[in-house]
Amino acid sequence: MLKRFVSVLAITTLFLSGCIGVLEKEEEIIVIEDTEDDEQVIISPNLNTPENYYRTVLHEGDYRHSEARGLVPHAVFNRIDINQLEIGLMELASTRFSQNQYFFQEGQYLEGSLINRWLRRYNPEMESHREGLNPPLGEGDTEREKHENQPSYLSHIMEHNYLKGVEDGGSLELGGLVLGISLNSMYYYQTEVGGPSFEVPLDEEDILAEGKRIAIEVLNRVRERDNLANVPIMIALYKEEVRRSLVPGTFMAMTVIEPGKRIERWETINEAYYFYPSRQATQDFREDANRFANFKQDIDGFFDNYVGVVGKGRYKNDQLQELTITINLQTSSKAEIIAMSQYITDRMKKHFPTTLTVQIYLTSLEGAESIIVRHSEQEPFVHIYR
């Protein structure tokens, strides 16, 4: 338990140099003294951003990583899937645990070795696999048949903690646990170490069914722990994309379980990511695809040098919510970068509605050159790297 507030400090105003526009924010840093462990805990100041991120709990000024963090790159192969799983969990958490009342820290209750055992295939004859949540190998005359008859669905389990102040105003306690169950959309396997890899595409209904089965067992195991028996728990099911995908996977469903309750219902999450330009985006969202194509045509036609323009659209309930565009340049001339950033900002305002959040990153062989961000119903923010 974290004890007694020591002090509240105001931080200085933040300035970003080299930007068209200035971000200013004065916020409080909360310092707490843990009298049991003789540890100082700091709650970071809030960022002045439209995303309204959680304030983070720092122990002795350090960010405390989850023990299971090292498992992620080995379990989830696509970096953009890892990022989306982590950020997406925070977004879902905000629907139950308000950013104004709760503080974030990476999972500290489920040990890495425990989660590693849970990710294995169940095998009662092997002690190290008796807690496995993936199904045992299926029947078959060959190893390939065994794998293909019973693919593995569970890829990773990510834990987030949300802390809140208690009524005496001088301590923090665990106010909520959020668990992301990451599931394969393609099962990759080898029949021998160093041998060829094989792929099995997984049916979406089967992925969802397996995810719900796994969630029930995870909840039962978590509730057996005394320190997690009486906290609200959110569980979200995440479907990964294939390893070579240019867009991340999506959350499929979520549920919140109050203390003493079981899983009673699942809320379907309707979200998707599309790569622009692509045949699939044109087929499913022609109007958005045309807007992007017209924007790209303007950029391609304005500059003599080759310009690569690609985008990633995030959809919720079949509505485009956020568009991220990457523009790769052959030039690194600062004068040209400035001119191009100005022109791109103008074209962005022309082609995309003000309700849409747009992020544009300009890069060259030298690295990042500029960034243009416009949040919904706000003026664009432009930063030129020097």
C-alpha positions as CSV (number, residue, x, y, z in Angstrom):
1,M,0.0,0.0,0.0
2,L,1.3,3.4,-0.9
3,K,1.1,5.9,2.0
4,R,0.9,9.7,2.7
5,F,1.3,12.5,0.2
6,V,4.6,14.3,0.7
7,S,4.3,17.2,-1.7
8,V,2.6,18.6,-4.8
9,L,4.9,20.4,-7.3
10,A,4.1,22.5,-10.4
11,I,6.2,21.8,-13.4
12,T,7.4,24.4,-15.8
13,T,5.7,25.2,-19.1
14,L,6.7,23.1,-22.0
15,F,7.9,24.7,-25.2
16,L,8.6,22.9,-28.5
17,S,11.2,24.7,-30.6
18,G,11.2,24.7,-34.3
19,C,7.4,24.3,-34.4
20,I,4.6,26.3,-36.0
21,G,2.6,26.6,-32.9
22,V,3.4,26.2,-29.2
23,L,2.1,23.7,-26.7
24,E,1.8,25.0,-23.2
25,K,0.7,23.1,-20.1
26,E,1.1,23.6,-16.3
27,E,0.4,20.4,-14.4
28,E,1.0,18.9,-11.0
29,I,3.5,16.2,-10.1
30,I,2.2,14.2,-7.1
31,V,4.9,12.7,-4.8
32,I,3.8,10.0,-2.5
33,E,5.8,8.3,0.3
34,D,5.4,4.6,0.9
35,T,6.1,4.2,4.6
36,E,6.0,0.4,4.4
37,D,8.7,0.0,1.7
38,D,10.4,3.3,2.3
39,E,9.8,4.1,-1.4
40,Q,9.0,7.4,-3.1
41,V,6.3,7.1,-5.7
42,I,5.7,9.9,-8.3
43,I,2.6,10.4,-10.4
44,S,3.7,12.0,-13.7
45,P,2.1,15.2,-15.0
46,N,-0.6,14.9,-17.6
47,L,0.2,15.7,-21.2
48,N,-1.8,18.4,-22.8
49,T,-3.0,16.3,-25.7
50,P,-6.4,15.5,-27.2
51,E,-5.8,11.8,-26.5
52,N,-5.9,12.5,-22.7
53,Y,-3.4,9.8,-21.8
54,Y,-3.3,8.3,-18.3
55,R,-0.9,9.7,-15.8
56,T,1.8,7.2,-15.0
57,V,3.0,5.9,-11.6
58,L,6.8,6.1,-11.2
59,H,8.6,4.2,-8.4
60,E,11.6,6.2,-7.1
61,G,11.4,8.2,-10.3
62,D,11.7,5.1,-12.5
63,Y,9.2,3.5,-14.8
64,R,8.5,0.0,-13.6
65,H,8.2,-2.6,-16.4
66,S,6.0,-5.6,-16.3
67,E,7.8,-8.9,-15.7
68,A,6.1,-10.3,-18.7
69,R,7.2,-7.5,-21.0
70,G,10.2,-9.6,-22.3
71,L,7.8,-12.2,-23.6
72,V,6.0,-9.8,-26.0
73,P,8.5,-9.8,-29.0
74,H,8.7,-13.6,-28.9
75,A,4.9,-14.0,-28.7
76,V,3.7,-11.2,-31.0
77,F,5.9,-11.0,-34.1
78,N,4.5,-7.8,-35.7
79,R,5.7,-4.6,-34.0
80,I,2.7,-2.7,-35.0
81,D,0.5,-5.4,-33.4
82,I,2.5,-4.9,-30.1
83,N,1.9,-1.1,-30.2
84,Q,-1.8,-1.4,-31.0
85,L,-2.4,-4.0,-28.3
86,E,-0.8,-1.8,-25.7
87,I,-2.3,1.6,-26.7
88,G,-5.7,0.0,-27.6
89,L,-5.9,-1.5,-24.1
90,M,-5.5,1.9,-22.6
91,E,-8.2,3.3,-24.8
92,L,-10.6,0.5,-23.8
93,A,-9.7,0.9,-20.1
94,S,-10.8,4.5,-20.2
95,T,-14.4,3.4,-20.8
96,R,-14.4,1.9,-17.2
97,F,-11.4,3.6,-15.4
98,S,-11.5,7.3,-15.9
99,Q,-8.2,9.1,-16.7
100,N,-9.2,11.7,-14.1
101,Q,-9.4,9.2,-11.3
102,Y,-7.0,6.4,-12.1
103,F,-3.3,6.2,-12.8
104,F,-1.5,3.7,-15.0
105,Q,1.3,1.2,-14.4
106,E,2.4,-1.8,-16.4
107,G,1.2,-5.1,-14.9
108,Q,2.9,-6.0,-11.6
109,Y,0.8,-9.0,-10.5
110,L,1.1,-11.7,-13.1
111,E,4.7,-12.9,-13.2
112,G,6.4,-13.5,-16.5
113,S,7.1,-17.1,-15.8
114,L,3.4,-17.6,-15.0
115,I,2.2,-16.1,-18.2
116,N,4.8,-18.1,-20.1
117,R,3.3,-21.3,-18.7
118,W,-0.2,-20.2,-19.6
119,L,0.9,-19.6,-23.2
120,R,1.9,-23.2,-23.7
121,R,-0.1,-26.1,-25.1
122,Y,-1.9,-28.1,-22.4
123,N,-0.2,-31.4,-21.7
124,P,-1.1,-33.1,-18.3
125,E,1.9,-35.4,-18.7
126,M,4.4,-32.6,-18.7
127,E,4.6,-30.5,-15.5
128,S,5.7,-27.4,-17.4
129,H,2.6,-27.6,-19.7
130,R,-0.1,-28.5,-17.2
131,E,-1.2,-24.8,-17.0
132,G,-1.2,-24.3,-20.7
133,L,-4.2,-22.5,-22.1
134,N,-3.6,-23.5,-25.7
135,P,-5.2,-26.8,-26.7
136,P,-3.2,-30.0,-26.9
137,L,-2.0,-31.2,-30.3
138,G,-4.7,-32.9,-32.3
139,E,-4.8,-36.4,-33.7
140,G,-3.0,-37.3,-36.9
141,D,-0.5,-39.7,-38.4
142,T,2.1,-37.0,-39.0
143,E,3.3,-34.0,-37.0
144,R,1.8,-31.7,-39.6
145,E,-1.6,-33.3,-39.3
146,K,-1.5,-33.0,-35.5
147,H,-0.7,-29.2,-35.8
148,E,-3.3,-28.5,-38.5
149,N,-6.0,-30.5,-36.8
150,Q,-5.6,-28.4,-33.6
151,P,-3.9,-25.1,-34.2
152,S,-2.7,-22.8,-31.3
153,Y,-4.8,-19.7,-30.8
154,L,-3.4,-17.9,-27.7
155,S,-0.3,-15.7,-28.5
156,H,0.1,-13.5,-25.4
157,I,-1.6,-12.1,-22.3
158,M,-0.9,-8.4,-21.5
159,E,-1.6,-7.0,-18.1
160,H,-2.2,-3.3,-17.2
161,N,-2.9,-1.9,-13.7
162,Y,-5.0,1.1,-12.8
163,L,-4.4,2.7,-9.4
164,K,-6.6,5.1,-7.6
165,G,-6.5,7.2,-4.4
166,V,-8.4,5.9,-1.4
167,E,-10.8,8.0,0.7
168,D,-8.2,9.2,3.2
169,G,-6.5,11.1,0.3
170,G,-3.1,9.9,1.3
171,S,-2.5,6.5,-0.4
172,L,-3.0,4.6,-3.6
173,E,-4.5,1.1,-4.2
174,L,-5.2,-1.1,-7.2
175,G,-8.5,0.0,-8.6
176,G,-8.7,-2.1,-11.7
177,L,-7.0,-4.8,-13.7
178,V,-7.0,-4.9,-17.5
179,L,-6.0,-8.0,-19.4
180,G,-5.5,-8.2,-23.2
181,I,-5.7,-11.7,-24.6
182,S,-3.9,-11.6,-27.9
183,L,-5.0,-14.3,-30.5
184,N,-3.5,-15.6,-33.7
185,S,-5.3,-15.0,-37.0
186,M,-2.7,-17.2,-38.7
187,Y,-1.1,-20.2,-36.9
188,Y,2.6,-20.5,-37.7
189,Y,4.4,-23.7,-36.7
190,Q,7.4,-26.0,-37.3
191,T,7.5,-29.7,-37.0
192,E,11.2,-29.7,-36.1
193,V,13.6,-27.2,-34.7
194,G,15.3,-25.4,-37.6
195,G,12.9,-26.9,-40.1
196,P,10.5,-25.2,-42.5
197,S,7.7,-23.1,-41.2
198,F,4.0,-23.7,-42.1
199,E,0.9,-21.6,-41.9
200,V,-2.7,-22.3,-41.0
201,P,-5.3,-19.5,-41.5
202,L,-7.7,-19.4,-38.6
203,D,-11.5,-18.9,-38.9
204,E,-12.7,-15.7,-37.2
205,E,-15.6,-17.4,-35.4
206,D,-13.1,-20.0,-34.0
207,I,-10.7,-17.3,-32.9
208,L,-13.5,-15.5,-31.0
209,A,-14.8,-18.8,-29.4
210,E,-11.3,-19.8,-28.3
211,G,-10.7,-16.3,-26.9
212,K,-13.8,-16.4,-24.8
213,R,-12.9,-19.9,-23.5
214,I,-9.5,-18.7,-22.5
215,A,-10.9,-15.6,-20.9
216,I,-13.1,-17.7,-18.6
217,E,-10.1,-19.7,-17.4
218,V,-7.8,-16.7,-17.0
219,L,-10.5,-15.0,-14.9
220,N,-10.8,-18.0,-12.6
221,R,-7.1,-18.2,-12.1
222,V,-6.7,-14.5,-11.5
223,R,-9.5,-14.5,-8.9
224,E,-7.7,-17.2,-7.0
225,R,-5.1,-14.6,-6.0
226,D,-6.0,-12.8,-2.8
227,N,-4.7,-9.4,-4.0
228,L,-6.8,-9.7,-7.2
229,A,-10.0,-11.2,-5.8
230,N,-11.8,-7.9,-5.2
231,V,-10.9,-5.6,-8.0
232,P,-12.9,-4.9,-11.2
233,I,-11.3,-6.8,-14.2
234,M,-11.6,-5.9,-17.9
235,I,-10.7,-8.5,-20.4
236,A,-10.3,-7.6,-24.1
237,L,-9.8,-10.0,-27.0
238,Y,-7.3,-8.9,-29.7
239,K,-6.9,-10.6,-33.1
240,E,-3.4,-10.2,-34.5
241,E,-2.7,-9.6,-38.1
242,V,-0.5,-11.8,-40.2
243,R,3.3,-11.2,-39.7
244,R,3.8,-9.3,-43.0
245,S,0.9,-7.0,-42.6
246,L,1.3,-3.3,-43.0
247,V,-1.6,-2.6,-40.6
248,P,-2.2,-3.8,-37.1
249,G,-4.8,-6.3,-35.9
250,T,-8.1,-5.4,-34.1
251,F,-9.9,-5.8,-30.9
252,M,-12.8,-8.2,-31.2
253,A,-14.7,-8.0,-27.9
254,M,-14.4,-6.9,-24.3
255,T,-16.1,-7.5,-21.0
256,V,-15.9,-6.0,-17.5
257,I,-16.2,-8.3,-14.5
258,E,-17.0,-6.8,-11.2
259,P,-15.8,-8.4,-7.9
260,G,-17.7,-11.6,-7.1
261,K,-19.2,-11.9,-10.6
262,R,-18.6,-14.1,-13.6
263,I,-18.5,-13.1,-17.3
264,E,-22.1,-12.3,-18.1
265,R,-21.8,-10.6,-21.5
266,W,-19.4,-9.6,-24.2
267,E,-19.4,-6.2,-26.0
268,T,-18.5,-6.5,-29.7
269,I,-15.8,-4.1,-30.9
270,N,-16.2,-3.0,-34.5
271,E,-12.9,-1.6,-35.6
272,A,-10.6,-2.2,-38.6
273,Y,-7.5,-0.8,-40.2
274,Y,-7.0,-0.3,-43.9
275,F,-3.9,0.4,-45.9
276,Y,-4.0,3.2,-48.6
277,P,-3.8,2.9,-51.5
278,S,-5.2,-0.7,-51.7
279,R,-7.8,-2.6,-53.5
280,Q,-9.5,-3.6,-50.3
281,A,-9.8,0.0,-49.1
282,T,-11.3,1.1,-52.5
283,Q,-13.7,-1.8,-52.4
284,D,-15.0,-1.3,-48.8
285,F,-14.7,2.5,-48.4
286,R,-14.6,4.1,-51.9
287,E,-15.2,7.7,-50.8
288,D,-12.3,7.6,-48.3
289,A,-10.1,5.9,-50.9
290,N,-10.9,8.6,-53.4
291,R,-10.1,11.4,-51.0
292,F,-6.7,9.8,-50.3
293,A,-6.1,9.3,-54.0
294,N,-6.8,12.9,-54.8
295,F,-4.5,14.0,-52.0
296,K,-1.8,11.8,-53.2
297,Q,-2.2,13.0,-56.8
298,D,-1.8,16.6,-55.6
299,I,1.4,15.8,-53.8
300,D,2.8,13.7,-56.7
301,G,2.1,16.5,-59.1
302,F,3.5,19.4,-57.2
303,F,7.1,18.2,-56.8
304,D,9.6,17.1,-59.4
305,N,11.3,14.5,-57.2
306,Y,9.7,11.1,-56.6
307,V,7.5,11.2,-53.6
308,G,6.1,8.0,-51.9
309,V,2.7,8.5,-50.2
310,V,1.0,5.7,-48.2
311,G,-1.6,5.8,-45.5
312,K,-3.2,3.8,-42.7
313,G,-6.9,4.4,-41.8
314,R,-8.4,3.5,-38.5
315,Y,-12.2,2.7,-38.6
316,K,-14.7,2.4,-35.7
317,N,-18.2,1.3,-36.5
318,D,-17.4,1.6,-40.2
319,Q,-16.5,5.3,-39.9
320,L,-12.9,6.6,-40.5
321,Q,-11.7,8.0,-37.2
322,E,-8.0,8.6,-37.8
323,L,-5.7,8.7,-40.9
324,T,-1.9,8.3,-40.6
325,I,0.0,9.2,-43.8
326,T,3.7,8.7,-44.4
327,I,5.4,10.7,-47.2
328,N,8.9,9.5,-48.2
329,L,11.0,12.2,-50.0
330,Q,14.3,12.0,-52.0
331,T,15.2,15.5,-50.9
332,S,16.6,16.7,-47.6
333,S,16.7,20.4,-48.5
334,K,15.3,22.3,-45.6
335,A,13.9,25.0,-47.8
336,E,12.1,22.4,-49.8
337,I,10.9,20.6,-46.7
338,I,9.4,23.8,-45.4
339,A,7.7,24.5,-48.7
340,M,6.4,21.0,-48.9
341,S,5.1,20.9,-45.4
342,Q,3.2,24.1,-46.1
343,Y,1.7,22.7,-49.3
344,I,0.8,19.4,-47.7
345,T,-1.0,21.1,-44.8
346,D,-3.1,23.1,-47.3
347,R,-3.9,19.9,-49.3
348,M,-4.8,18.1,-46.1
349,K,-7.3,20.8,-45.2
350,K,-8.8,20.7,-48.8
351,H,-9.3,16.9,-49.1
352,F,-10.0,15.6,-45.6
353,P,-13.0,16.7,-43.5
354,T,-12.3,18.7,-40.2
355,T,-13.9,15.9,-38.2
356,L,-11.1,13.5,-39.2
357,T,-7.9,13.3,-37.2
358,V,-4.9,13.3,-39.6
359,Q,-1.2,12.7,-38.9
360,I,1.3,13.2,-41.6
361,Y,5.0,12.2,-41.3
362,L,7.6,13.5,-43.8
363,T,10.8,11.5,-44.0
364,S,13.9,11.4,-46.2
365,L,17.0,9.4,-46.4
366,E,18.3,11.6,-43.6
367,G,15.4,10.5,-41.3
368,A,12.4,12.5,-40.0
369,E,11.9,15.9,-41.6
370,S,8.6,17.2,-40.4
371,I,5.3,16.2,-38.8
372,I,1.8,17.6,-39.4
373,V,-1.0,16.8,-37.0
374,R,-4.6,17.9,-37.1
375,H,-7.0,16.6,-34.5
376,S,-10.7,16.6,-35.1
377,E,-12.1,20.2,-35.3
378,Q,-8.7,21.7,-34.5
379,E,-6.1,23.7,-36.4
380,P,-3.1,21.8,-37.7
381,F,0.1,21.6,-35.7
382,V,3.3,21.6,-37.8
383,H,6.9,20.8,-36.6
384,I,10.0,21.1,-38.9
385,Y,13.0,19.1,-37.6
386,R,16.2,21.1,-37.7
